[in-house]
Amino acid sequence: MKKVPVIILTLSLSISMYLLIDKFAGASVKKIGVISMEKLVYDFKGMKDATEKYTKKMSSWDAQTDSLEKKLQHMYNEIRIDSINKDRQKLNKDIRVFLVFKQSYMEYVQNIQAKAEKEDKNMTVGVMNQINEYIKSFAKEEGFDLILCNNAQYQNVGFSKDGIDVTQRLLEYANKKYAGEK
């Protein structure tokens, strides 16, 4: 029973400290925003430009690959004709040339695939770095203390009021910055 006043005093001090800390900690968070990273990235003009540039490169590479495939098909048809005509000497020569060309073609396709993956990764990293810089400058200019990012795979925020979602404002800001506007 002698410990009751000490427990009450300790409890009172703990509650007082909690209230003070809560009051001051709560006052330090002024502005919080939430963004949909997927919408921001895919609607960002910089991503659209980078995707268009990548698509043009891929179209060029595809055209080269198609041309080489046609050449392979032509060589194969020559081998079939040689076989039908029973021209052994020409058949053997055409098969050797075909096999060398086919090997070169396969290596070319593998190189193009690796190049495309690297190009895609570099493009994505570049755009993401740019977006992250826009998020930081937007937060500073708009006075945000914290901006949380949701993406399609992992929702960090289960719910937020409409006013807290700043995706559209940030997207407009980023597109203006990307276009060189202030």
URQUIVEN-V111046 format. One record per residue. N is the residue number from 1. RES is the residue in three letters. D_FIRST is the distance of its C-alpha to the first C-alpha in Angstrom with 2 decimals. Layout:
BEGIN
((N | RES | D_FIRST) (N | RES | D_FIRST))
END
This chain:
BEGIN
((1 | MET | 0.00) (2 | LYS | 3.78) (3 | LYS | 5.33) (4 | VAL | 5.52) (5 | PRO | 8.32) (6 | VAL | 9.89) (7 | ILE | 10.16) (8 | ILE | 11.58) (9 | LEU | 13.83) (10 | THR | 14.99) (11 | LEU | 15.72) (12 | SER | 17.54) (13 | LEU | 19.53) (14 | SER | 20.43) (15 | ILE | 21.68) (16 | SER | 23.57) (17 | MET | 25.15) (18 | TYR | 26.14) (19 | LEU | 27.77) (20 | LEU | 29.59) (21 | ILE | 30.81) (22 | ASP | 31.88) (23 | LYS | 33.70) (24 | PHE | 35.59) (25 | ALA | 36.25) (26 | GLY | 37.49) (27 | ALA | 39.71) (28 | SER | 41.39) (29 | VAL | 42.86) (30 | LYS | 45.68) (31 | LYS | 48.06) (32 | ILE | 48.01) (33 | GLY | 51.07) (34 | VAL | 51.99) (35 | ILE | 55.43) (36 | SER | 57.32) (37 | MET | 58.72) (38 | GLU | 61.36) (39 | LYS | 62.80) (40 | LEU | 62.69) (41 | VAL | 64.51) (42 | TYR | 67.16) (43 | ASP | 67.95) (44 | PHE | 68.06) (45 | LYS | 71.67) (46 | GLY | 71.38) (47 | MET | 70.55) (48 | LYS | 73.44) (49 | ASP | 75.82) (50 | ALA | 74.65) (51 | THR | 75.04) (52 | GLU | 78.52) (53 | LYS | 79.51) (54 | TYR | 78.19) (55 | THR | 80.04) (56 | LYS | 83.29) (57 | LYS | 82.93) (58 | MET | 82.24) (59 | SER | 85.29) (60 | SER | 87.44) (61 | TRP | 86.18) (62 | ASP | 86.70) (63 | ALA | 90.25) (64 | GLN | 91.00) (65 | THR | 89.58) (66 | ASP | 91.64) (67 | SER | 94.74) (68 | LEU | 94.18) (69 | GLU | 93.59) (70 | LYS | 96.91) (71 | LYS | 98.61) (72 | LEU | 97.16) (73 | GLN | 98.34) (74 | HIS | 101.81) (75 | MET | 101.94) (76 | TYR | 100.93) (77 | ASN | 103.71) (78 | GLU | 106.19) (79 | ILE | 105.15) (80 | ARG | 105.77) (81 | ILE | 109.21) (82 | ASP | 110.04) (83 | SER | 109.10) (84 | ILE | 111.25) (85 | ASN | 114.16) (86 | LYS | 113.70) (87 | ASP | 113.88) (88 | ARG | 112.10) (89 | GLN | 112.45) (90 | LYS | 111.05) (91 | LEU | 108.35) (92 | ASN | 107.08) (93 | LYS | 107.10) (94 | ASP | 105.30) (95 | ILE | 102.62) (96 | ARG | 101.93) (97 | VAL | 101.69) (98 | PHE | 99.49) (99 | LEU | 97.04) (100 | VAL | 96.77) (101 | PHE | 96.29) (102 | LYS | 93.73) (103 | GLN | 91.69) (104 | SER | 91.86) (105 | TYR | 90.81) (106 | MET | 87.77) (107 | GLU | 86.67) (108 | TYR | 87.22) (109 | VAL | 85.08) (110 | GLN | 82.24) (111 | ASN | 82.48) (112 | ILE | 82.44) (113 | GLN | 79.35) (114 | ALA | 77.52) (115 | LYS | 78.71) (116 | ALA | 77.55) (117 | GLU | 74.06) (118 | LYS | 73.82) (119 | GLU | 75.16) (120 | ASP | 72.68) (121 | LYS | 69.73) (122 | ASN | 70.91) (123 | MET | 71.46) (124 | THR | 68.02) (125 | VAL | 66.24) (126 | GLY | 68.28) (127 | VAL | 67.46) (128 | MET | 63.74) (129 | ASN | 63.65) (130 | GLN | 65.44) (131 | ILE | 63.07) (132 | ASN | 60.01) (133 | GLU | 61.51) (134 | TYR | 62.16) (135 | ILE | 58.57) (136 | LYS | 57.35) (137 | SER | 59.82) (138 | PHE | 59.16) (139 | ALA | 55.41) (140 | LYS | 56.05) (141 | GLU | 58.64) (142 | GLU | 56.61) (143 | GLY | 53.29) (144 | PHE | 51.44) (145 | ASP | 48.38) (146 | LEU | 48.37) (147 | ILE | 51.01) (148 | LEU | 50.21) (149 | CYS | 53.10) (150 | ASN | 53.61) (151 | ASN | 56.44) (152 | ALA | 58.03) (153 | GLN | 56.53) (154 | TYR | 52.95) (155 | GLN | 51.31) (156 | ASN | 48.57) (157 | VAL | 47.78) (158 | GLY | 47.54) (159 | PHE | 47.87) (160 | SER | 48.66) (161 | LYS | 49.94) (162 | ASP | 53.66) (163 | GLY | 53.28) (164 | ILE | 51.40) (165 | ASP | 54.23) (166 | VAL | 56.57) (167 | THR | 58.95) (168 | GLN | 62.00) (169 | ARG | 61.46) (170 | LEU | 61.01) (171 | LEU | 64.08) (172 | GLU | 66.19) (173 | TYR | 64.97) (174 | ALA | 65.72) (175 | ASN | 69.16) (176 | LYS | 70.05) (177 | LYS | 68.98) (178 | TYR | 70.92) (179 | ALA | 73.96) (180 | GLY | 73.71) (181 | GLU | 72.67) (182 | LYS | 70.01))
END
